[in-house]
Amino acid sequence: MTEGWIKIFSSNEEYQVKIAEDVLKQNGIESHIVKHPDSAFPSLGEAALYTVPEKAVRAREVLAENEVK
């Protein structure tokens, strides 16, 4: 992932972030998942989805249209 990408979605449930990534991919929007594991329990923690700035607004719209929360 390059600098300047914008976080458009996050969750403590990694599967939700993967669903969001798939929805964006189906709509031609490039995205990337970044995991932030908990220091005490690495299997826990937040996962965040990022995209390029010029597609961030459309990505949020697509997620809302598909009721990805």
LORO-864319 format. One record per residue (C-alpha): residue number from 0; residue in one letter; x, y, z. Coordinates in pm, 1 decimal. Each point is the difference from the previous one (the first is absolute). Example, Ala and Ser with C-alpha at 12.3 -4.5 7.8 and 13.67 -1.06 7.14 Angstrom:
+-----+--------+----------+----------+----------+
| num | residu |        u |        v |        w |
+-----+--------+----------+----------+----------+
|   0 |      A |   1230.0 |   -450.0 |    780.0 |
|   1 |      S |    137.0 |    344.0 |    -66.0 |
+-----+--------+----------+----------+----------+
//
This chain:
+-----+--------+----------+----------+----------+
| num | residu |        u |        v |        w |
+-----+--------+----------+----------+----------+
|   0 |      M |      0.0 |      0.0 |      0.0 |
|   1 |      T |    131.7 |    341.4 |    -87.0 |
|   2 |      E |     -8.5 |    319.6 |    201.8 |
|   3 |      G |   -306.6 |    216.2 |    -10.3 |
|   4 |      W |   -258.8 |   -278.1 |     -8.6 |
|   5 |      I |   -317.0 |     72.1 |    199.1 |
|   6 |      K |   -167.7 |   -227.4 |    254.6 |
|   7 |      I |   -357.0 |    -59.7 |   -112.1 |
|   8 |      F |   -111.1 |   -285.4 |    224.6 |
|   9 |      S |    111.8 |   -182.2 |    314.0 |
|  10 |      S |   -121.9 |   -269.5 |    233.1 |
|  11 |      N |    117.7 |   -226.8 |    278.4 |
|  12 |      E |   -140.0 |   -286.3 |   -211.0 |
|  13 |      E |    240.2 |    -72.5 |   -285.8 |
|  14 |      Y |   -265.6 |   -182.2 |   -202.9 |
|  15 |      Q |   -204.6 |    323.0 |    -19.6 |
|  16 |      V |    297.1 |    184.7 |   -145.2 |
|  17 |      K |     54.8 |   -280.1 |   -252.8 |
|  18 |      I |   -365.7 |     23.9 |   -105.3 |
|  19 |      A |     43.2 |    375.8 |    -49.0 |
|  20 |      E |    315.6 |    -61.9 |   -204.1 |
|  21 |      D |   -186.5 |   -249.5 |   -222.0 |
|  22 |      V |   -288.0 |    244.2 |    -56.5 |
|  23 |      L |    244.5 |    270.0 |   -106.7 |
|  24 |      K |    188.5 |   -241.1 |   -225.9 |
|  25 |      Q |   -327.0 |    -94.7 |   -173.7 |
|  26 |      N |    -50.1 |    371.3 |    -66.9 |
|  27 |      G |    350.1 |     54.5 |   -138.1 |
|  28 |      I |    134.7 |    183.6 |    303.5 |
|  29 |      E |    347.8 |    -93.2 |    115.6 |
|  30 |      S |     39.1 |    -41.7 |    375.8 |
|  31 |      H |    240.1 |   -148.2 |    252.5 |
|  32 |      I |    -51.2 |   -151.4 |    346.7 |
|  33 |      V |    232.3 |     96.7 |    284.6 |
|  34 |      K |    -18.0 |   -196.6 |    323.6 |
|  35 |      H |     77.4 |    156.5 |    337.6 |
|  36 |      P |     33.3 |   -294.9 |    240.2 |
|  37 |      D |    -48.3 |     39.3 |    372.6 |
|  38 |      S |    336.9 |    -11.0 |    178.4 |
|  39 |      A |   -121.8 |   -249.5 |    261.2 |
|  40 |      F |   -210.7 |   -214.6 |   -235.3 |
|  41 |      P |    131.1 |     13.9 |   -358.5 |
|  42 |      S |   -303.9 |   -186.0 |   -134.0 |
|  43 |      L |   -213.8 |    292.9 |    116.7 |
|  44 |      G |      7.5 |    360.8 |   -110.7 |
|  45 |      E |   -122.4 |    231.0 |   -269.9 |
|  46 |      A |     17.4 |    -49.9 |   -374.4 |
|  47 |      A |    -33.8 |    306.4 |   -221.8 |
|  48 |      L |    -71.0 |     41.5 |   -369.2 |
|  49 |      Y |    179.1 |    271.1 |   -198.9 |
|  50 |      T |    -33.9 |    135.3 |   -352.5 |
|  51 |      V |    153.6 |    272.9 |   -213.6 |
|  52 |      P |   -125.9 |    354.0 |     73.1 |
|  53 |      E |   -168.4 |     48.5 |   -338.9 |
|  54 |      K |   -222.3 |   -305.3 |     59.2 |
|  55 |      A |    -74.4 |     46.0 |    371.1 |
|  56 |      V |   -335.9 |    177.7 |    -42.5 |
|  57 |      R |   -125.8 |   -253.3 |   -253.5 |
|  58 |      A |    125.9 |   -288.1 |    216.9 |
|  59 |      R |   -199.9 |    126.4 |    298.9 |
|  60 |      E |   -307.3 |     39.0 |   -222.2 |
|  61 |      V |     35.5 |   -356.5 |   -130.8 |
|  62 |      L |     33.8 |   -136.7 |    353.8 |
|  63 |      A |   -307.9 |    193.5 |    112.4 |
|  64 |      E |   -200.8 |   -114.9 |   -303.9 |
|  65 |      N |     89.2 |   -359.3 |     82.6 |
|  66 |      E |    -72.9 |     50.8 |    370.4 |
|  67 |      V |    351.4 |    -97.2 |    106.4 |
|  68 |      K |     32.1 |    114.5 |    359.5 |
+-----+--------+----------+----------+----------+
//
